[in-house]
Amino acid sequence: MNKKNKIKIVVNGKLLTVNIKFSLKNLIGKLKTPISKVAIELNEKIVDKKKLNKIYLKNRDKIEIVHFIGGG
């Protein structure tokens, strides 16, 4: 694919290039992230995990994925 079919996003501070029409669910799968153990923020707003398949990324979106860690 050429550059016209790509967008640039930032995930946890790192620049990534993905295809247009790339959903947040696609991103989670690509990163092999266990969905039950993370919180996801898109452009400073918490995302409802039930809607991941319906949220398509846009150029310059900023995603933060925070892993839950147990301890005491």
C-alpha positions in Angstrom: 0.0 0.0 0.0 1.1 3.5 -0.6 1.3 6.4 1.9 -2.1 7.7 0.9 -3.7 4.7 2.6 -1.8 5.1 5.9 -2.3 7.3 9.0 0.1 8.1 11.8 -1.0 7.5 15.4 0.8 7.7 18.7 0.6 4.7 21.1 2.0 5.2 24.6 4.3 7.8 23.2 5.5 5.8 20.2 4.7 6.8 16.6 3.0 4.0 14.6 1.8 4.0 11.0 -1.4 2.0 10.3 -3.9 1.5 7.5 -6.9 3.8 7.1 -10.0 2.2 8.5 -8.0 0.6 11.3 -10.1 0.1 14.4 -9.0 0.3 18.0 -9.8 -3.4 18.2 -7.4 -4.1 15.3 -4.7 -2.1 17.2 -5.2 -4.1 20.4 -4.9 -7.3 18.4 -1.8 -6.1 16.6 -0.2 -5.2 19.9 -1.2 -8.6 21.4 -2.6 -6.8 24.4 -4.8 -8.8 26.9 -8.0 -6.7 26.8 -9.2 -7.7 30.2 -6.1 -6.3 31.9 -5.9 -2.8 30.4 -7.6 0.5 30.4 -7.6 2.4 27.0 -7.6 6.1 26.5 -8.1 7.7 23.1 -7.3 11.4 22.9 -7.5 11.8 26.7 -10.9 10.0 27.0 -11.4 6.6 28.5 -12.8 4.1 25.9 -15.7 1.7 26.6 -14.1 -1.7 25.7 -17.5 -2.9 24.3 -17.1 -0.3 21.5 -13.6 -1.1 20.4 -14.7 -2.6 17.1 -16.7 0.6 16.2 -14.0 3.1 16.9 -11.8 3.8 13.9 -8.5 5.6 14.3 -7.8 8.9 12.6 -4.5 10.6 11.7 -2.7 12.0 14.8 -4.9 10.1 17.3 -3.2 9.5 20.7 -3.8 6.2 22.4 -2.6 5.3 25.9 -2.9 1.7 27.0 -2.4 1.2 30.8 -1.8 -2.3 32.2 -3.3 -3.3 35.5 -0.7 -4.7 37.9 -1.6 -6.4 41.2 0.3 -6.0 44.3 0.1 -5.0 47.9 
